[in-house]
Amino acid sequence: MQVDPMNPSEEFCPNMACSARGKIGEGNISIHSRKEGRYHCNCCGKTFSATHGTALYGIKHEADTFTKVVTLLAYGCPIQAAAIAFELDVRTVRNWMERSGEHCQSVHEAVIGTAKLDLGQVQADELKIKTQQGTVWMAMAECVPFRLWLGGVVSKNRDFALIRALVAMVFSIALCRPLLLAADGFISYVRAFQEGFRSPLPRTTPGRPKLRPWDNIAIVQVVKHRTQDGLSVQRRIVQGSTDLVQRLLNQSQGGGQINTAYLERLNGTFRQCFAALTRRGRRLARLPQTLTRGMYLVGTVYNFCAYHDSLALALQISPCRRRWLHRTPAIAAGLTDHRWSVFELLSFKIAPPPFVPPKRLGRPPKLRASL
């Protein structure tokens, strides 16, 4: 039995003026044209493409070609090489990279940004990147138990605003559980962590509510200094007891000592897969938006489409045999039950917010007395 590729029951209306926008399974979507791949909304009367809301919308080439090119770009292939291999224009490939990066950012914000996870340990760090318009900074964070990339922020300055934006991104994902926050010696991390992980208390009087810091939050720093004798590493416990820090280290990474090694390895992965991050390279980015879109393209593919060797689980079949269950960071975090293909990532649709009727302006109508 052949499955129909067009399924109206799984679609929603993307029209922002429609009262049924973003609703699935309401019976308001029907097939308008199978040949053109278009649906029809019975509420607003508009038609829309089946690829509307995905990275494939408006692509003039085959979806298979677009997916292969984006896959190569996500794993470090230069834009010129992909253009020559598939006989495309360099501007087309560059546009595909920006389009896919923007879509991956939306997927990350919709799936990971709205999730609530027990993170256990979070490591944060910054990358210094040279561009055609000067130096910029890219701050990123990673959840150690799941090897999950939590997001990143790009800014021209390495200041408190950059770190505060990154901490706000982590705070929106974290559950109020015991948490170890590890960073380098940059002083803004301590203040951003202490101010970011607070919750408002219930208030009975008008005004701004008081903020209460979360319990069992440990903040540590790894300070590195280069001297003539070599590299010296100093590990500090800024907040939290030694027992709490060691207990969180045992739960999140199986023991060991305070470090930021997991995020430093992730930084190496990003530098390998994104040519604009390479040290002393010639493929410099011109705009910060290019770095943001490339960062989300690499990070989302890393979270959903790539198996991580350290996350594999051993399944004991017999005393002499066992098999490995490979997992992606998204599978380990419980965000999905299978490894996504790059095509599935690029064709993922994000529902718009629910329709809110406009507020009625003017004087309310008078109630007529019943006769």
Sequence and secondary structure as in RCSB ss.txt:
>XXXX:A:sequence
MQVDPMNPSEEFCPNMACSARGKIGEGNISIHSRKEGRYHCNCCGKTFSATHGTALYGIKHEADTFTKVVTLLAY
GCPIQAAAIAFELDVRTVRNWMERSGEHCQSVHEAVIGTAKLDLGQVQADELKIKTQQGTVWMAMAECVPFRLWL
GGVVSKNRDFALIRALVAMVFSIALCRPLLLAADGFISYVRAFQEGFRSPLPRTTPGRPKLRPWDNIAIVQVVKH
RTQDGLSVQRRIVQGSTDLVQRLLNQSQGGGQINTAYLERLNGTFRQCFAALTRRGRRLARLPQTLTRGMYLVGT
VYNFCAYHDSLALALQISPCRRRWLHRTPAIAAGLTDHRWSVFELLSFKIAPPPFVPPKRLGRPPKLRASL
>XXXX:A:secstr
    S  GGG  B  TT TTBT  SSS EEEEETTTTEEEETTT  EEETTTTSTTTT  S HHHHHHHHHHHHT
T  HHHHHHHTT  HHHHHHHHHHHHHHHHHHHHHHTTT  B  SEEEEEEEEEEETTEEEEEEEEEETTTTEEE
EEEEESS SHHHHHHHHHHHHHHB SS EEEEE S THHHHHHHHHSEEE   SSSS   EEE SSEEEEEEEEE
EETTEEEEEEEEEES HHHHHHHHHHHHSS  S  HHHHHHHHHHHHH GGGSTT S   SSHHHHHHHHHHHHH
HHHHTS EEEEEEEEEEETTEEEEEEE HHHHTTS SS   HHHHHT              SS        
